[in-house]
Amino acid sequence: KNDGLIGNIYSMGLALQALETSSKFYAPREWDCTSAFNVVCKSEYSQPMAIAQVLPALLYKPYLQAADVDCTDSTRKSPDQECPASPSAPPAAITVHYSIINKLQGAHFNHSITVEVPAGSTLLKVLQAAEEEQPNTFSFKTEQTSWGPMVVSIHGLAANPKDRTYWHFLGDEDALQEGVGTYKPHNMEHIAANFTTY
């Protein structure tokens, strides 16, 4: 993509490794290494799998050599460089509009709710708040993966690999580039979970 994103932030680590080690095979078309690395630097990687895949590219080393990086005490901040402690104030709340949509299988539905969660909450917290307010409508199930929790069922409708169905999450009509366990909605964002196929 023009902004340097290759797939999504989860695929960036592997894509950067592949392009960095084999870029000479992509001539005459050049890829914008700087834009791709800017995407990585602006992203907040918190899942161990994503960090493990992006780290070798950031170190310009393959996996086998990344283990040899010398992380000495000289790279750590000294106590006088630490950020001063700020007074702890309760986090501000944000409002998120959340919809679940099925126009694919069985009885179609389109339900919406507005919930309030602390600022900085993940999308998973939004789903939990919606379920708490209206459990019969916004119930959901997740499965733990190496990339974090993955939503496998909403409102009793389960994704099915045989049918090639899944729950696709959008934020203000754009596909989310992070999972429910890491994506942090902004105030007044509209999150939609759309039951779809691939």
N, C-alpha and C positions, 0 to 999 in steps of 0.2 A: 504494500500500500504506500501511498505518497508520504504518509507520516512516519514511515520507518517500521511500522508494525508488520511482522511476518506471521500470519495466522492470528494468534492471540498471545497474551503474555505467557501462557503456559507452554506454547510451542517455541517461544523466542530463544530459549537457551539452546535447544537442540539445533534450531535453524542457524543461530550464530556460530555454533561450533562447526556445523557442516560448511557454511559459507566461508568461514575464516580459513579452514584447512584446505578447501578446494576452490577458492575464488578464481584461481588461474584458469579453471575449466569453464568459467562463465563468460569469457571474452566472446564477442566484443561488447556484450551488454554488461555494464558495471552495476554493482549493487551499492547502495548508499550505506556504507558501514557506520558512518557517524550518526545518521538518523536512527538506525537500528539500535545502536548503543544508547542514544538519548532516550529512546522508549524504555529500555531496560533500567536506566538510571532514574527515570521518573516513576517507575512502578515500585510498589511496596510488596516485595516478596516475603511472605510469612510462612508459606508451606514448605516443608523440608525438601520435597521432591522438586519444586520449582527452583529453589536455591541451589540444589545439587546440580541441576542442569544448566543454570546460567553462570555459576561460578567459574567453570573452566574457560568459558568464553571471555569473561572479564579479566581473567589472569593470563589470557593468551596462551593457555597450556591445555593439552588434552587431559582427560581424567587421571591417567596414570602419573602425570607429572604434577598435577595440582596438589597432590598430597605432600610434595616436597617443599611447598612454599614456607618460608621462614617467618613465623609470626612471633617476633620477639617482644619483650616488654617495652622496647623503645617505640613501638607503634601504638601503645595504649596511651590514653590521656592521663596526664598527671592530675592529682587532686585539684590543683588551682585552675585547671582547664575545664573542669566539670561545670555543667550548667548550674546556675544558682537555683536553689529550690524555690518554687513559686508557691504561694499560698494555695491550698487545695480548696477549690470551689466546686460545688456540684456541677456536673456537665449540663450544658443547655440541652433541651429537648428539641428534636426535629419531628416534623410531620411527614409521613410517607403515605402515598396513595398506592394501594396494592390491589391488583386484579388477578383473577384466575379465569382462564378462558379455554373452553373445549368446544371446538366446532368440527371435531374429527370422528369421535366414536360415541356410540351409545346416546344417552340423553345429553344433548348439548347444554352448556351453561356458560354464564358470564357473570361473575360476582365481583363486587368491589367493596373495599373497606378503607378507611383512613385510620392509621394508627400513629401513636406518638411513642418514640423511643429516645433514649439518650443520644446526643450527638456522638458520632464516632462508632455507633453500633453497626454490626455487620447485618447483612441481609437476612441471615438466619434469625437474628433477634426480631426483625420485622415479621417474619413468618410465624415465629413463636407468639408475638404480641397479637397478631391476627387470629391465630388459633385460640388463644386465651379468651379473646372477646367473643368469637363466634366459632366454637369447636365443631359444630355440625357442618359448617360450610368450609372453613379454612383449615381442616385437619390435613396433616402431611406426614410423610415418612421420609427418612434419609437412610442412606447406607454410607458407612465410612470407607473412603478410598485413600490411596496414597496422596491424593491431591486435596484431601479434606472431605467434608460431608457432601454427598450428592443427593439431591431430591429425586426420589424414585416414585413418589405417589402424592397426589394432592386431591382432596375431596373424594377419596376412595378410588380414583382413577390412576392405575399404575402404568408406568412406562414398561415397554416390552421389547426386548431386542429382536424377537421373532417378527413382530409387527413393525420394527424399526421406528418405534415411537419413543418420545422423551419429552420432558418438560423444559422448554426453552425460555430463558429469562431475558427480559428486555428492560432497559432503563430509559425512560422518555423515548421509547420506540427504537432505541439502538441496542443491538445484542450486547450483553454484558461480557466483558473480557475476563472476569474473575468468577469464582464460585461463590455460593451462598455463605460459606464460612469465612471469606476474606473480603468480599465486596462491601463497601461502606456507602450506603445511599446518602444523598445530600437532601437538605430540607426542601420539601414540596416536590420531590421526585416522584414520578409515577412508575412503579415497578409492575410489570405484567409477566405472569407465568402462562405461557401459551403451550398447550398440548399439541405437539406437531410430529412430523416424520422427518427422517433423514434419508 
